[in-house]
Amino acid sequence: MHIYVIGTGPGNPDLLTVQAKRAIEASTLLVGDKRMLEPFEGTGKELVRTYRRDEICRLAASRTEEDGPMAVLVSGDVGFFSLAALLKNIPDCTVTRIAGISSLVYFAAALETSWNDVFIVSRHGRQEPLIPAVRQHAKVFVLTGGSESPAALCRSLCDRGLGAVRVAIGCNLSYDDEVILRGTAADFTERGDDALAVMMIENDDARPWQRPVHGLADEAFLRGKAPMTKQEIRSVALSKLAPAADAVVYDIGAGTGSCTVELALQAPFGRVYAFEINDDALRVLKQNIAHFDLSNVTVVAGDARERLKDIETPPNYAFIGGTKGRLAAILDELYGKNEACAVVVTAITIETLAALTTYYGSHPGYDFDITQVSAARSQKVGASHLMMAQNPIFIVTIVRRSDVS
């Protein structure tokens, strides 16, 4: 069975490529959502409204070669935030992907601007960070959707002091009722919701992202009664973890947020989930997140062992500073979500270190490294300075071995 996966462009049939038109003509069954199929009503072809992979596979399995090929119609281009990504390796089928005109390409042409220098953010069923993208890139293209409307996103920009950035909004691109608006973020905060809309945001004051040096001064953070991971320990621990810029990181036992803040700065295009059970620590944690103007942190209040189950996005990295004695159970939950998750644990007691060595003794697929950090800070006493020792800390780094499948 031959399946064509066809990018239909922004929606207007006039923008279909010649290759796409030929594939549609050759197909006896067209599959897609209502908007994709409407132009082909009355053509005599069988139309099935669905975008579910399981239903598409079922339709393919029910057909024979004599039935002719089927075509799955997807919006825009097959390689740009497309349903086509789910339509790989359909059993007993040959799949041909046919490119289309993406909303980015169409909108850039309408604005008479280039798109090779654009940073892309999708808020269509996603929560990719917008504020750091706009702060750090001169030109940002945004796919909107649902509650993430242009007006809502413009309000977010204004709330973070970015109301003056230039914004272009494209609604119903390629259709007869196409609308393109230009102004600033502040101009569109009261606009109604737009169902089919994209945005181009330009910030002349953008500053390219540079990976920050980890180990901010303790004085940079707001403090509370809960203990805080000190600068020297943070610096070494975060260098061991080394999250990527787009990483998903779990900070378990986040405390007042010093490590949460630094992890969020290290992964500005990712997301940090900060787990904390103590009410006093939670209050200061949220204050520090606001103090550093971070939009890529989600605070998860409560017992991490229980709350881990509520987070659907699996972690690439995990930083563990406190587990309330549930270390093994928490590690089981982490590896259940992603067995290749890189983990760094800070331990102050021998008992925690023993629990770690016991756990990984029964999990031989991981490399296990222990570093002890002992630091001392000077304190002025009269006319002299004395070195005051801090508690020695074990920093344990665990990564999945590369030879384990």
C-alpha positions in Angstrom: 0.0 0.0 0.0 1.3 3.4 -1.0 0.6 6.4 1.3 1.4 10.0 0.4 1.9 12.4 3.3 1.3 15.8 1.7 2.1 19.2 3.0 -0.8 21.3 1.9 0.8 24.7 2.7 -1.1 27.4 4.6 -4.5 26.2 3.4 -5.3 27.8 0.1 -5.4 25.0 -2.6 -3.7 27.4 -5.0 -0.5 27.0 -3.0 -0.3 23.2 -3.4 2.8 22.2 -5.3 2.5 20.4 -8.6 3.8 17.2 -7.0 1.2 17.5 -4.3 -1.6 18.0 -6.8 -0.6 15.0 -8.8 -0.4 12.8 -5.7 -3.9 13.9 -4.5 -5.2 13.2 -8.0 -3.8 9.7 -7.9 -5.2 9.0 -4.5 -8.7 7.5 -4.0 -8.8 8.2 -0.2 -7.9 11.5 1.4 -7.3 11.7 5.2 -7.0 14.8 7.3 -8.8 17.3 9.5 -11.8 19.3 8.3 -9.9 22.3 7.1 -7.5 20.1 5.0 -10.4 18.2 3.3 -12.8 20.9 2.6 -11.3 21.9 -0.8 -11.8 18.3 -2.0 -15.5 17.8 -1.1 -17.5 16.9 -4.2 -14.5 15.5 -6.1 -15.7 11.9 -5.8 -12.8 10.9 -3.5 -13.4 9.2 -0.2 -12.7 11.6 2.6 -12.0 10.6 6.2 -11.6 13.2 8.9 -8.9 12.1 11.4 -5.4 13.0 12.4 -4.8 10.0 14.8 -2.0 7.7 13.9 -3.8 4.6 15.1 -6.8 5.4 12.9 -4.6 6.2 9.9 -2.8 2.9 10.3 -6.2 1.1 10.6 -7.4 2.7 7.4 -4.1 1.6 5.6 -4.4 -1.9 6.9 -8.0 -2.2 5.6 -7.0 -1.3 2.0 -5.5 -3.4 -0.8 -3.3 -2.4 -3.8 -6.4 -2.5 -6.0 -7.9 0.3 -3.9 -5.2 2.7 -5.0 -3.0 4.9 -2.9 -4.2 7.0 0.0 -3.1 10.5 0.9 -2.8 12.0 4.4 -3.1 15.8 4.2 -1.2 17.9 6.8 -1.0 21.6 7.1 2.1 23.6 6.1 5.2 21.6 5.4 5.7 17.9 6.4 8.9 18.8 8.3 7.7 21.8 10.3 5.8 20.9 13.5 3.8 18.5 11.5 1.6 15.5 12.0 3.9 13.8 9.4 6.4 13.2 12.2 4.1 10.5 13.6 3.6 8.8 10.3 6.8 6.9 10.0 7.1 3.1 9.6 3.5 2.4 9.0 3.3 -1.4 8.7 3.3 -2.9 5.2 3.2 0.5 3.6 5.5 2.7 1.4 5.3 6.3 2.6 6.2 9.2 0.4 6.5 12.7 2.0 5.7 15.6 -0.2 6.9 19.1 1.0 4.6 22.1 1.3 4.9 25.8 2.0 5.2 26.3 5.8 3.5 29.2 7.6 7.0 30.6 8.4 8.0 30.7 4.7 4.7 32.2 3.6 4.6 34.8 6.4 8.2 35.9 5.9 7.4 36.4 2.2 4.3 38.5 3.0 6.4 40.6 5.4 9.2 40.9 2.8 11.7 39.6 5.2 14.2 36.7 5.4 13.5 33.7 7.6 17.0 32.1 7.7 17.8 34.2 10.7 14.6 33.4 12.6 14.4 31.7 16.0 11.3 29.5 16.1 9.0 29.0 19.1 5.8 26.9 19.1 3.1 27.6 21.6 0.6 25.4 19.6 0.0 22.6 22.0 3.5 23.3 23.5 5.0 25.5 26.2 8.3 26.5 24.6 9.8 29.5 26.4 9.0 32.8 24.6 10.5 35.5 26.8 14.1 34.3 26.8 13.8 33.7 23.0 12.8 37.3 22.5 15.4 38.7 24.9 18.1 36.8 23.1 17.1 36.8 19.4 16.5 39.8 17.1 13.8 37.9 15.2 11.4 35.3 16.6 8.6 33.4 14.8 5.8 32.1 16.9 3.2 29.4 16.2 0.2 30.3 18.4 -2.8 28.1 19.3 -5.6 27.7 21.8 -5.2 29.8 24.9 -1.7 30.8 23.6 -3.2 33.5 21.4 -1.3 36.6 20.0 -3.0 38.8 22.6 -2.1 36.5 25.5 1.5 36.3 24.3 1.7 40.1 23.8 0.5 40.5 27.4 3.3 38.2 28.6 5.8 40.3 26.7 4.5 43.5 28.3 4.5 41.9 31.7 8.2 41.2 31.3 9.1 44.7 30.0 9.1 43.9 26.3 6.0 45.9 25.3 8.0 48.0 22.8 9.2 45.1 20.6 7.8 45.1 17.1 5.2 42.5 16.4 3.5 41.3 13.2 0.5 39.0 13.4 -0.7 36.9 10.5 -4.3 35.5 10.7 -5.9 33.1 8.3 -2.8 33.2 6.0 -3.5 32.5 2.3 -7.3 32.6 2.7 -9.6 35.3 1.3 -9.9 36.7 4.9 -6.2 36.9 5.5 -5.2 39.7 7.9 -1.6 40.9 8.6 -1.2 43.4 11.5 1.9 45.3 12.5 2.7 47.2 15.6 4.2 46.7 19.1 3.4 44.1 21.7 1.6 46.8 23.7 -0.7 47.4 20.7 -2.3 44.0 20.7 -2.8 43.0 24.3 -6.6 43.6 24.0 -7.1 41.8 20.7 -9.6 39.0 20.5 -8.4 35.4 20.2 -7.3 34.3 16.7 -7.7 30.6 15.8 -5.2 30.5 12.9 -2.4 32.9 13.7 1.3 33.3 13.7 3.6 36.0 14.9 6.9 37.6 14.0 8.6 39.4 16.9 11.6 41.7 16.4 13.7 43.0 19.2 16.5 45.5 18.3 17.9 45.2 21.9 18.2 41.4 21.8 21.5 40.1 23.2 22.7 36.7 22.0 22.7 34.0 24.7 25.9 33.2 26.3 26.2 30.2 28.6 26.4 31.7 32.1 29.1 30.9 34.6 27.6 28.7 37.3 28.2 29.4 40.9 26.5 32.8 41.5 27.3 34.6 44.7 25.1 33.5 47.6 24.2 37.2 48.1 22.5 37.2 44.7 19.6 35.1 46.1 16.8 35.9 48.5 17.2 33.9 51.7 14.8 32.2 54.1 15.0 29.8 57.0 15.6 26.8 54.8 19.2 25.9 54.1 20.7 27.0 50.8 23.3 25.1 48.7 26.4 27.3 48.9 28.2 28.8 45.9 31.2 26.5 45.9 29.0 23.4 46.0 26.7 24.7 43.3 29.6 25.5 41.0 31.0 22.0 41.2 27.7 20.2 41.2 26.3 22.1 38.1 29.6 21.6 36.2 29.1 17.9 36.8 25.5 17.9 35.6 26.2 20.3 32.6 22.6 20.5 31.3 22.1 21.4 27.6 20.5 24.7 26.7 17.2 23.0 25.8 17.2 20.5 28.6 14.4 19.3 30.8 15.8 19.2 34.3 14.2 18.0 37.6 15.5 19.8 40.7 14.4 17.5 43.5 14.6 19.1 47.0 14.8 22.6 45.4 14.9 24.4 48.8 14.9 28.1 48.4 15.9 27.8 44.8 19.6 28.7 44.3 20.2 25.5 42.2 16.8 25.9 40.5 17.8 29.4 39.4 21.2 28.4 38.1 19.7 25.4 36.3 17.1 27.6 34.6 19.9 30.0 33.5 21.9 27.1 32.1 18.8 25.8 30.2 17.1 29.0 28.9 15.3 27.1 26.1 14.4 24.1 28.2 12.3 23.7 31.4 13.2 23.1 35.1 10.7 21.4 37.4 11.5 22.4 41.0 10.2 19.9 43.6 9.9 21.1 47.2 7.8 20.0 50.1 8.6 22.7 52.8 6.2 25.6 52.8 8.8 28.2 54.0 11.3 27.0 51.3 8.5 27.1 48.7 7.7 30.7 49.4 11.4 31.8 49.0 11.8 29.5 46.0 9.0 31.4 44.2 10.4 34.7 45.2 13.8 33.8 43.7 12.2 32.7 40.5 10.5 36.0 40.2 13.6 37.9 41.3 15.6 36.4 38.4 12.7 36.9 35.9 12.6 33.2 35.0 9.8 31.9 32.7 11.1 28.4 32.3 10.6 27.0 35.8 7.6 25.0 37.1 7.3 24.7 40.8 5.9 21.3 42.0 4.9 21.5 45.6 4.6 18.4 47.8 6.4 15.1 48.2 8.6 14.5 45.2 8.1 10.7 45.4 4.4 11.3 44.8 4.5 14.4 42.6 6.9 12.9 40.0 4.0 10.8 38.7 2.2 14.0 37.8 4.8 15.3 35.4 4.4 14.0 31.9 7.6 15.5 30.4 10.5 13.1 31.1 13.8 14.6 32.4 17.1 14.7 30.5 18.9 15.6 33.8 18.1 15.5 37.5 19.7 17.3 40.4 18.9 15.8 43.8 19.5 17.8 46.9 17.0 16.2 49.3 14.7 13.2 49.2 13.3 12.9 52.8 14.7 9.3 52.9 13.0 8.2 49.7 16.1 8.2 47.5 15.6 4.7 46.0 12.0 5.3 45.2 12.7 8.7 43.6 15.5 7.2 41.4 13.1 4.4 40.3 10.6 7.1 39.2 13.2 9.1 37.4 14.6 6.1 35.5 11.0 4.9 34.8 10.6 8.2 32.8 14.0 8.1 31.2 16.5 5.4 31.9 19.2 7.6 30.3 18.6 10.5 32.6 21.9 12.0 33.9 21.8 12.5 37.7 23.8 14.5 40.2 23.2 14.0 43.9 24.6 16.2 46.7 25.0 14.3 50.0 26.1 15.6 53.4 25.7 12.3 55.3 27.5 9.0 55.0 24.1 7.3 55.2 23.0 9.0 52.0 26.2 8.0 50.3 25.7 4.4 51.4 22.2 4.4 50.1 23.5 5.6 46.7 26.2 2.9 46.5 23.7 0.2 47.5 21.2 1.4 44.9 23.7 1.5 42.0 25.2 -1.7 43.1 22.0 -3.3 41.9 21.9 -1.1 38.8 25.1 -1.9 37.0 24.2 -0.1 33.8 25.4 3.2 35.2 28.8 4.9 35.7 29.1 6.1 39.3 31.5 8.9 40.3 32.0 10.4 43.8 33.7 13.8 44.5 34.1 15.2 48.0 34.2 19.0 48.2 35.5 20.8 51.3 35.5 24.5 51.3 36.4 27.2 53.8 35.6 30.9 53.7 37.5 33.7 55.4 35.9 35.5 58.3 37.3 38.7 59.8 38.1 38.4 63.5 39.5 41.7 64.9 42.3 42.7 62.6 42.8 39.2 61.3 41.1 36.8 59.0 40.3 33.2 59.9 39.3 30.4 57.5 35.9 29.0 58.6 35.2 25.5 57.3 31.9 24.6 55.7 30.4 21.1 55.8 32.2 18.7 53.4 29.8 17.6 50.7 29.8 14.5 48.6 28.8 15.2 44.9 27.8 12.0 43.2 27.5 11.9 39.4 25.6 9.1 37.6 25.3 8.6 33.9 24.1 5.7 31.9 27.0 3.7 30.4 27.3 4.1 26.6 27.7 0.3 26.1 24.2 -0.4 27.6 21.4 -0.6 25.1 
